[in-house]
Each structure stands twice: as C-alpha cells, then as structure tokens.
Amino acid sequence: FSCGEIEVGLVIKAGKIKECKFYGDFFSNEDLTILEKGLVGLKYQEGEIEAFFQKINPEKYFERVEWKELSRLFFP
C-alpha cells in the first residue's frame, strides 16, 4: 500500500467477525480501534465487508488507500 504495509488479524466464529486487529508499518490518520470495532459482528462475506468500507471511507484511516484495496486484505 502507498501508506505502508498493512496486515489484518481476524477471529471468525459462526461466519462472523469476532475480533479484528490491523498491524503494519503504516501511519494512521484516525483511531484504528473505531474501524476494528466497526468490523466486529459483521458477517465474514465479501459483500458485507465491501459495503462497510464504502460507508466509512478508509482513507480517513489509511492515507491513499481505497475501499477496494482494503477489502483485498480480507479476501485476497
């Protein structure tokens, strides 16, 4: 990513995200715990994750990273 390396750690139970944590050498513009908590409880389905990222505007958290790019972390 243009802002640095981004990795995501997930715990999935019964098809839903139970835990989410972002790791990497990036600089974040906002508090990532807000983003991580927003993902908890969502179904681990590509459409649901993409819809979430479209609503929150990931560039607020990761400079110059669009929602499509970020969703590839979850579904490479």
SULHU-V762284 format. One record per backbone hydrogen bond with DSSP energy under -1.0 kcal/mol. NH is the residue of the N-H (numbers start at 0). CO is the residue of the C=O. If there is no record, write none. Layout:
BEGIN
nh = {NH/NH}
co = {CO/CO}
END
This chain:
BEGIN
nh = {3/6/8/10/12/15/16/17/18/20/22/28/33/35/36/37/38/39/40/41/43/44/48/49/50/51/52/53/54/55/56/59/60/61/64/69/70/72/74}
co = {0/22/20/18/15/12/41/10/10/8/6/60/30/31/32/33/34/35/16/38/14/42/44/45/46/47/48/49/50/51/52/56/57/57/61/65/66/69/70}
END
